[in-house]
């Protein structure tokens, strides 16, 4: 019997909120989820490997990423984000503005082997328009 490795689809999609007055607890309550990372402006936090950051955060940040390794397209990741955060919401743009924050749809696609092109469609476009988020797309292309 041969054990085959489990294929992880290399597309990560997350929502990042940032702002000078950002209060992470407010956004955790608003969305009803715990972020993958959050920090207030001026806070010192630990890096992913546990080391203390040398610099203070220049603004507050709240980050929630999708929790699936089966994302094949950006739209699939956005759908998971929409479901987890119950977006879009009629008040989201106004709440974002009143809290002094901006929203970023953060997308990372590892296409180093040429099999995972960064495919986005109508779902992503609708999400960006309805939330006012900007798109930050990072793609690792074949060498």
C-alpha positions as CSV (number, residue, x, y, z in Angstrom):
1,X,0.0,0.0,0.0
2,X,1.4,3.4,-1.0
3,X,0.6,6.5,0.9
4,X,0.0,9.5,-1.4
5,X,0.7,13.0,-0.1
6,X,-2.4,15.1,0.6
7,X,-2.5,17.9,-2.0
8,X,-2.8,21.3,-0.4
9,X,-4.2,23.9,-2.8
10,X,-2.0,27.0,-2.4
11,X,-4.6,29.8,-2.4
12,X,-5.0,31.9,0.8
13,X,-7.8,34.5,1.1
14,X,-8.3,36.8,4.0
15,X,-9.7,40.1,5.1
16,X,-7.4,42.6,6.7
17,X,-8.7,45.7,8.5
18,X,-6.2,48.4,9.5
19,X,-6.4,51.9,10.9
20,X,-4.8,54.2,13.5
21,X,-7.8,53.8,15.8
22,X,-8.6,50.2,15.1
23,X,-9.9,48.3,18.2
24,X,-9.5,44.5,17.5
25,X,-12.1,43.6,20.1
26,X,-14.8,45.7,18.3
27,X,-14.2,43.9,15.0
28,X,-14.1,40.4,16.7
29,X,-17.5,41.2,18.2
30,X,-18.8,42.8,15.0
31,X,-18.0,39.7,13.0
32,X,-18.5,37.1,15.7
33,X,-15.1,35.4,15.0
34,X,-11.7,35.5,16.5
35,X,-9.0,36.8,14.1
36,X,-5.9,35.0,13.1
37,X,-4.0,38.0,14.2
38,X,-4.8,41.4,15.7
39,X,-2.9,44.2,17.3
40,X,-3.5,47.8,18.4
41,X,-1.5,50.7,17.2
42,X,1.7,51.0,19.2
43,X,1.5,47.4,20.5
44,X,4.5,45.0,20.4
45,X,3.5,41.5,19.4
46,X,5.2,38.2,18.7
47,X,6.2,37.1,15.2
48,X,4.8,33.8,13.9
49,X,7.9,31.9,15.3
50,X,7.4,33.4,18.7
51,X,10.0,36.2,18.6
52,X,9.1,39.6,19.8
53,X,8.7,42.2,17.1
54,X,11.3,44.9,17.3
55,X,9.1,47.7,16.2
56,X,5.7,48.9,17.5
57,X,2.8,48.5,15.1
58,X,2.3,51.7,13.2
59,X,-1.5,51.1,13.0
60,X,-4.0,48.7,14.4
61,X,-4.7,45.5,12.4
62,X,-7.3,42.8,12.4
63,X,-6.8,39.8,10.1
64,X,-9.1,36.8,9.4
65,X,-8.1,34.2,6.8
66,X,-10.1,31.4,5.3
67,X,-9.7,28.0,7.0
68,X,-9.5,25.6,4.0
69,X,-6.7,24.0,2.1
70,X,-9.2,23.1,-0.7
71,X,-9.4,26.6,-2.3
72,X,-8.8,26.3,-6.0
73,X,-9.9,29.8,-7.1
74,X,-10.0,33.2,-5.5
75,X,-13.8,33.2,-5.8
76,X,-13.9,30.0,-3.7
77,X,-11.9,31.7,-0.9
78,X,-14.0,34.8,-1.1
79,X,-17.2,32.7,-0.7
80,X,-15.7,31.1,2.5
81,X,-14.9,34.6,3.8
82,X,-18.4,35.8,3.0
83,X,-19.9,32.9,4.9
84,X,-17.6,33.2,8.0
85,X,-17.9,37.0,8.3
86,X,-21.5,37.2,7.2
87,X,-20.6,39.8,4.5
88,X,-21.7,41.9,2.8
89,X,-23.6,43.9,5.4
90,X,-25.5,47.0,4.7
91,X,-23.7,49.0,7.4
92,X,-20.2,47.7,6.8
93,X,-18.8,50.6,4.8
94,X,-20.2,53.1,7.2
95,X,-18.9,51.2,10.3
96,X,-15.5,50.9,8.6
97,X,-15.4,54.6,8.0
98,X,-16.7,55.6,11.4
99,X,-14.0,53.4,13.0
100,X,-11.3,55.0,10.9
101,X,-10.3,51.8,9.2
102,X,-9.8,50.5,5.7
103,X,-10.4,46.9,4.4
104,X,-8.1,44.9,2.2
105,X,-8.9,41.6,0.5
106,X,-5.6,39.8,0.9
107,X,-5.0,37.0,-1.6
108,X,-1.9,34.8,-2.0
109,X,-1.6,32.3,-4.9
110,X,1.3,30.0,-5.1
111,X,1.5,29.1,-8.8
112,X,5.2,28.2,-8.9
113,X,4.4,24.9,-10.5
114,X,2.1,26.5,-13.1
115,X,-1.0,24.6,-12.1
116,X,-2.8,27.2,-9.9
117,X,-3.4,30.4,-11.9
118,X,-4.9,33.4,-10.0
119,X,-8.5,33.0,-11.2
120,X,-11.0,35.6,-9.9
121,X,-14.4,36.3,-11.1
122,X,-17.7,37.9,-10.4
123,X,-17.9,36.8,-6.8
124,X,-14.6,38.6,-6.0
125,X,-15.6,41.7,-8.0
126,X,-19.0,41.9,-6.1
127,X,-17.2,41.4,-2.8
128,X,-14.8,44.3,-3.5
129,X,-17.6,46.6,-4.6
130,X,-20.0,45.8,-1.7
131,X,-17.3,46.1,1.0
132,X,-15.2,48.9,-0.4
133,X,-12.1,46.7,0.2
134,X,-9.1,47.0,-2.0
135,X,-7.4,43.9,-3.5
136,X,-3.9,42.9,-2.5
137,X,-3.0,40.1,-4.8
138,X,0.4,38.3,-4.5
139,X,1.1,35.6,-7.1
140,X,4.2,33.3,-7.2
141,X,4.6,32.5,-10.9
142,X,6.6,29.7,-12.5
143,X,10.3,30.5,-12.8
